C-alpha cells in the first residue's frame, strides 16, 4: 500500500486560522509538498495556544514539515512571487471571504488561465451565492446558521464543544474529499477544476437524521440518538469516570444487559421517555460499581458497543 499517494503534488495554502491549514496538513500527511503563505503580521494561530516558552503550539502542529512564507500580497513584487508559486502548483487553498483574493488577481479563474491543471479549493462559510456570503463567521456561527447548533442542543446553559466541529467536519474533511476527487479526475482528463466548499451547506446535510425523525409520528425516534434511550447514553462509572454505550442493535443491548447482570432490562431497550427513567437508574447504579476501563475490558468478551470516555 502506498502510504504517500500525493507524493509530487504541490499545495499552496493561502488560508489562515484552521480550515485551510488543516486541509493542507492532511494533504501533506499523504505525501504532498505544502507551501503556507501568511501575511507579515503572521497567521492568527501564532497567538493561540502558546506555551510557557512562547511556542505557538497550534501553529507548529498545523505547519510542521511545511514551508512557511511571509508575503504582503498588496505589494506587487511579493504578489508576483505568490503567483509564480501558484503557476507550478497542483492545489491552491483559499479560505478567505469570497472575492478577497480575487481583488488581488489570485482567484480561480486567473490562476487556472495560467495553470489549467490547477485544483483551486475555496472553503467559505456561507457560500459565494448566499446572501450572507460577505459576512465573516467562525465555527459557532456556522453551527447556528446550519441548524446544527439547535440539533445538538447548544444553548447559553450548555458548554460549547471545545473543538470546532463545524470547521473540521463541514470544511476540512469535506474539502479534502473534493480535492482528492478532483486530483483523481485530473489524472484522467489532465484538467484541474474549481471547488467551493460551503461549511454551512455541508453542515445542513448532517441534519438529515433530525429531519427524518421529525417526520416520524412515534416520539421514540425523535430521541433515537439523544441519550433518552437507556441503550444509547453516557453513564457515570466508579472513580469519576464514564462509559459510552451505543447498543442500538437488540443483540448488543441483550449482551450488555447480560454483562451487567440485569437480563430483565432487555425488553426495556426502547422505552419511551416517560418510562426510561427507571431503567437508566438501574444501569447507572450497576455501572458505578466499577471503573470505566474495567467495564470496557469486561465487554471485550461480550462485545456490546461499550467504550470508556477518555480525556482529550
C-alpha positions in Angstrom: 0.0 0.0 0.0 1.3 3.4 -0.9 1.4 5.5 2.3 2.1 8.7 0.4 -0.2 8.7 -2.7 0.2 12.5 -3.1 4.0 12.5 -3.4 4.9 15.0 -6.1 1.8 17.1 -5.5 2.4 20.7 -4.7 0.0 22.6 -2.5 -0.1 26.4 -1.9 -2.2 27.4 1.0 -3.4 31.0 1.5 -5.9 30.0 4.2 -5.4 31.2 7.7 -6.6 30.0 11.1 -7.8 26.4 11.0 -9.7 25.1 7.9 -7.2 26.0 5.2 -4.0 25.0 7.1 -5.6 21.8 8.5 -6.7 20.8 5.0 -3.1 21.4 3.8 -1.7 19.4 6.7 -3.9 16.4 5.9 -2.8 16.5 2.2 0.8 16.8 3.4 0.4 13.6 5.5 -0.5 11.9 2.3 2.8 13.0 0.8 2.1 16.4 -0.7 4.6 19.3 -0.6 3.0 22.3 1.2 3.8 26.0 1.0 1.9 28.1 3.5 1.7 31.8 2.7 0.8 34.1 5.5 0.8 37.9 5.9 3.7 39.8 7.6 1.7 40.0 10.8 1.6 36.2 10.9 -1.2 33.7 10.8 -3.6 34.3 13.8 -2.7 30.8 15.1 0.7 32.2 16.1 -1.0 33.8 19.1 -3.2 30.8 20.0 -2.2 28.0 22.4 1.2 29.5 23.2 3.1 27.5 25.8 5.3 28.9 28.6 8.3 29.0 26.3 6.4 31.2 23.8 6.0 28.4 21.3 2.7 28.7 19.3 1.7 25.0 19.6 -1.3 25.1 17.2 0.7 26.9 14.5 3.6 24.4 15.0 1.3 21.4 14.7 -0.5 22.7 11.6 2.6 23.7 9.7 5.2 21.1 10.8 7.1 20.0 7.7 5.6 22.8 5.6 7.4 25.7 4.1 6.1 28.9 5.6 6.5 32.1 3.6 5.6 35.6 4.8 4.3 37.8 1.9 2.5 41.1 1.7 0.1 40.3 -1.2 -0.7 44.0 -1.7 2.9 44.6 -2.7 3.4 44.0 -6.5 6.8 42.2 -6.1 5.6 39.9 -3.3 2.3 39.2 -5.0 4.2 38.1 -8.2 6.2 35.7 -6.0 2.9 34.2 -4.8 1.6 34.0 -8.3 4.7 32.3 -9.5 4.2 29.6 -6.9 0.6 29.1 -8.0 1.7 28.7 -11.6 3.5 25.4 -10.7 1.1 24.2 -8.0 -1.3 21.3 -8.2 -3.6 22.6 -5.5 -4.3 26.1 -4.2 -6.3 26.6 -1.0 -8.3 29.8 -0.2 -10.4 30.2 3.0 -10.9 34.0 2.8 -14.3 35.7 2.3 -15.5 35.2 -1.3 -13.7 37.7 -3.6 -11.0 38.7 -1.2 -8.1 37.1 -3.1 -9.8 37.9 -6.4 -9.2 41.6 -5.8 -5.5 40.7 -5.9 -5.7 38.6 -9.0 -5.3 35.4 -7.0 -8.7 33.9 -8.0 -9.5 30.6 -9.5 -10.2 32.0 -13.0 -7.0 34.0 -13.2 -4.8 31.2 -11.8 -6.3 28.5 -14.0 -5.8 30.6 -17.1 -2.1 30.3 -16.3 -2.2 26.7 -15.0 -5.0 24.6 -16.4 -4.2 21.6 -14.3 -4.7 23.6 -11.1 -7.3 22.4 -8.5 -8.4 25.6 -6.7 -10.3 24.9 -3.5 -12.2 27.7 -1.7 -13.5 27.0 1.8 -16.2 29.5 2.7 -18.7 29.9 5.5 -22.0 30.6 3.8 -21.3 30.0 0.1 -20.4 32.7 -2.5 -24.0 32.8 -3.8 -25.6 33.1 -0.4 -26.9 36.4 0.9 -24.5 36.2 3.8 -21.5 35.4 1.6 -19.6 38.6 2.6 -20.4 38.2 6.3 -17.5 36.9 8.4 -18.0 34.0 10.7 -16.5 31.2 12.7 -17.4 27.7 13.9 -20.2 28.9 16.3 -21.8 31.0 13.5 -21.8 28.1 11.0 -23.3 25.7 13.6 -26.0 28.3 14.2 -26.8 29.0 10.6 -26.9 25.4 9.6 -29.3 24.4 12.4 -26.8 22.0 13.8 -26.4 24.1 17.0 -30.1 23.6 17.7 -29.9 19.9 16.8 -27.0 19.4 19.2 -28.9 21.2 22.0 -26.3 24.1 22.3 -27.5 26.9 24.4 -26.3 29.6 26.9 -26.7 27.0 29.6 -24.6 24.3 27.9 -20.9 24.4 27.3 -19.8 24.6 23.7 -17.7 21.9 22.1 -14.0 22.5 22.8 -13.1 21.8 19.2 -14.5 23.4 16.1 -16.7 20.6 14.8 -18.2 22.7 12.1 -14.9 23.9 10.7 -13.5 20.4 10.7 -16.5 18.3 9.5 -18.1 20.9 7.3 -14.9 22.5 6.0 -11.7 20.4 6.3 -13.0 16.9 5.7 -15.5 17.9 3.0 -12.8 19.9 1.2 -10.3 17.0 1.5 -12.7 14.6 -0.2 -13.4 17.1 -3.0 -9.7 17.8 -3.6 -8.8 14.2 -3.7 -11.7 13.5 -6.2 -10.5 16.5 -8.3 -7.0 15.2 -8.4 -8.2 11.7 -9.4 -10.4 13.3 -12.2 -7.4 15.3 -13.3 -5.3 12.1 -13.7 -7.9 11.0 -16.3 -8.6 14.3 -18.1 -5.5 16.4 -17.5 -7.6 19.3 -16.3 -8.0 20.8 -12.9 -11.1 22.4 -11.5 -12.5 25.0 -9.2 -14.0 23.7 -5.9 -16.1 25.7 -3.4 -16.9 24.2 0.0 -19.6 26.0 2.0 -19.3 24.9 5.6 -22.9 25.8 6.3 -24.2 23.8 3.4 -22.2 20.7 4.4 -23.4 21.0 8.0 -27.0 21.3 6.8 -26.6 17.9 5.3 -25.6 16.5 8.7 -29.1 17.4 9.9 -30.6 14.6 7.8 -31.4 12.3 10.7 -33.0 15.1 12.6 -35.2 16.0 9.6 -36.2 12.3 9.2 -37.0 12.0 12.9 -39.3 15.0 12.9 -41.4 13.3 10.2 -42.0 10.1 12.2 -45.1 10.3 14.4 -43.6 7.9 17.0 -42.0 10.1 19.7 -39.4 7.4 20.4 -37.5 8.1 17.1 -37.1 11.8 17.8 -35.0 10.8 20.7 -33.1 8.0 18.9 -29.6 9.4 19.4 -30.3 12.0 22.0 -29.4 9.9 25.1 -33.0 9.4 26.2 -33.0 5.7 25.5 -31.0 3.6 28.0 -29.2 1.7 25.2 -27.6 4.8 23.8 -26.2 7.0 26.5 -23.2 8.3 28.6 -23.1 6.7 32.0 -21.1 7.5 35.1 -18.9 4.8 36.5 -16.6 4.5 39.6 -13.8 6.9 40.3 -15.5 9.8 38.4 -15.1 8.1 35.0 -17.6 7.5 32.3 -18.6 5.0 29.6 -20.4 5.5 26.3 -23.0 2.8 25.5 -24.1 2.6 21.9 -26.1 -0.7 22.0 -28.7 0.2 19.3 -28.9 -3.2 17.9 -31.0 -5.6 20.1 -28.2 -8.2 20.1 -25.8 -5.7 21.6 -28.3 -4.4 24.2 -29.0 -8.0 25.2 -25.3 -8.7 25.6 -24.9 -5.6 27.7 -27.8 -6.4 30.0 -26.4 -9.9 30.5 -22.9 -8.5 31.1 -24.1 -6.2 33.9 -26.3 -9.0 35.4 -29.6 -7.4 34.5 -31.3 -9.6 31.8 -34.7 -8.3 32.9 -33.8 -4.9 31.3 -33.6 -6.4 27.8 -37.2 -5.7 27.0 -36.8 -2.0 28.0 -34.3 -1.1 25.3 -36.5 1.5 23.6 -38.7 2.5 26.5 -40.3 5.9 25.9 -39.0 8.9 27.7 -41.7 8.6 30.3 -40.7 5.0 31.2 -37.0 5.1 30.6 -36.0 6.7 33.9 -36.2 3.6 36.0 -34.0 1.6 33.5 -31.5 4.5 33.5 -31.3 4.4 37.3 -30.7 0.6 37.4 -28.0 0.7 34.8 -26.3 3.7 36.4 -26.3 2.0 39.8 -24.7 -1.1 38.4 -22.1 0.7 36.3 -20.9 2.8 39.3 -19.6 -0.4 40.8 -16.6 -0.5 38.6 -14.3 1.9 36.7 -14.8 2.7 33.0 -11.6 0.9 31.9 -12.7 -2.2 33.8 -16.1 -2.2 32.2 -14.6 -1.8 28.8 -12.2 -4.7 29.4 -15.1 -6.9 30.5 -17.0 -6.0 27.4 -14.3 -7.5 25.2 -15.6 -11.0 25.9 -19.2 -9.8 25.1 -18.9 -7.0 22.5 -21.8 -4.6 23.1 -20.6 -1.2 21.9 -19.3 -0.1 25.4 -16.4 2.3 25.4 -14.5 4.3 28.1 -14.9 8.0 27.7 -11.2 9.1 27.6 -9.9 12.5 28.2 -8.7 14.5 25.2 
